[in-house]
């Protein structure tokens, strides 16, 4: 008989589970979780908790559509007593302070609360963690972290919140648990379909000797990834491959708006004229199957803090594709060396990005500008990316082996049949913790609790950080596109509140070029130009990002 403590009531609101409310990764993941929970949870019944009967009926309808084989019960937030028999209430977001305050009406020990991380770099997310610590949460609560990088970020946010609160009030309560459990998928839904591969490639006029690099994602340079370094790398890879292989890129998804469309399409035309660029509308039925089944390599050069896990690469792995990804956020967990290649990333440090936190917190920039500005300061090593593309494109055996390993990895690690039991383990563990309470420890403040320097709390996202002021670089003179043209192509100005002026970047480049092959350090350039050191550091990082300079 299933243990009731391994069950959880699902806090159901459409925003967390219904893509019809606006297509985004969080809702797609929520929708997928419900189906996975109905299919694989070892429970006697499914319980939903919500604010009104209409939402409870909507949950029951979803359960019926998914073929839930157990009874389905609805519970109102105003009468959650049935939850006392369960392990927890599951909330598909990390900020559940509202639910913690609601629980207080019925006793803090009555049940556990368990949240789940998605985007963690928004102002609301960071504010929410601070607010959660000031709410009646307990150590028998939890926030499931979807990757080790996210776990590190959450630890940082909790530490800064606790430092501030303990300084103000003398003590803080025990923290909620932070177990690491990945998001899941239904692996069989993404298995490669040979007939679709054949028909799609025939339709496009591609032979089996052609190499198709596919990216299935939200096509937004400020909330997913900057595509220009990928385009640069594909063009160089095509030149290296020569007539041996013909490269094509398929971008499947949807453009966030005209700005994003122009960055992708204009960038592709300008930066990889020898590589075909093909857009597939991700909302059109069958296009995602074409992108997964018709491809040879999946590429996810993520450089954005908006994403923290990344389900799309896992779906590509389920389709048997080797993955080339940035060594960044949750990709550092999902893309293991046997299934793909992770390309090193470099970023400015927390101190070097602190001003972005202040601007976001003071409402001087929006989240799109914040994430876009941070993206501009993240380098995905272009030479390594080129090598990865060439290496996989020219090695059929390696692609096949990695693809086979990818399928096995998804089946054993990321299928809901494996993930749901891990979540149930968490809920059961929380029920055990509720039996006792630990003493709190006094802590002291050391940082702004709800507006931290981005690359402090995201310290486990990049592979390396740029040394403060001492990085030495030399000019490469390998780009046919001027800095001004590249800056315009990337449309920083039209996005609003650009990270740096093109004039400053050009001036820095001029100084680096003058230094010759021995290169020049950041602090030397800053002194020569009489420009703030951090501005020069931003310029160096951007110039590295697009291959205008290289480290010495």
FENPEWO-V908190 format. One line per field, one symbol per residue. phi: phi as a letter, one per 20 degrees, with the letter a starting at -180 (. if undefined). psi: psi as a letter, one per 30 degrees, with the letter a starting at -180 (. if undefined). burial: # if it has 24 or more other C-alpha atoms within 12 Angstrom, else .. A space follows every 50 residues. Layout:
BEGIN
phi=???
psi=???
burial=???
END
This chain:
BEGIN
phi=.geffedbfefdcggecdffepfbfffffffffgfffffcfecebdcdcb ebfgfffffffffffemgedgdcdcegfbeggffedfadddeaeedffff fffgfdofefaedcebecfddffffffffffffeefebfedbcfeebfff gfffgfffffffgfffffdnbcffeffcfdcffcbegffdffdgffgfff fffemeefefddddcdafecfdccafeffffgfffffffffmefbdecdd ddqbffaggfgffffffffedcfedfdcedffeegnfffffffeedbdcc efccefeccnfgffffffenefddcfeblfffefeffedrceegccbfeg ffdffffffffemecefffgffffgfddeegfgffffffffffecfffgf ffffffgffffecdfgfefggffffffffffffffbcefedfccfbaffd bfggeefdfefefbdfffndfdccfdlddedfgffffffflffffnlffa effffffffffffffmffmbegffffffeldggffffffgffffgdmfcb fd
psi=kkkffglkkjjjkefffjffgjjleeeeeeeeeeeeeeefkilflkkkka fleeeeeeeeeeeeefhkflkkkkkkffigefffflelkkkhlfjheeee eeeffgkfgellkjakkckfgleeeeeeeeeefflhllfglljkkfleee eeeeeeeeeeeeeeeeeefflllkllliljklllljeffgkkjeeeeeee eeefgklffkjkkkjjlkijffgdkjfeeeeeeeeeeeeefbfekkkkkk jkbkkeaeeeeeeeeeeeeefifgkkkkkkjffkkfeeeeeeeflfkkki ikgkfekfdjeeeeeeefggkkkjlkikbfffeeilfffakkkklkllle efgeeeeeeeeggflleeeeeeeeefgjkjjeeeeeeeeeeeegjeeeee eeeeeeeeeeefefkffeeeeeeeeeeeeeeeefflklklkkllkglkfg ilkegefhfgelelkkkjffkkllkehgkfkleeeeeeefheeffkilfl kfeeeeeeeeeeeffafflkleeeeeeefhkkeeeeeeeeeeeeeggfll k.
burial=...###############....#####################.###### ....######.##....#...######..#.################### .##....################.########################## ################.....################.#####...#..# #....#...#############################.##...###### ######..##########.###.#########....############## ################################################## #######.###...##############################...### .##########.###################.##............#### #############.#####.######..#...#..##.####..#.#### ##.##########.#...########......################## #.
END
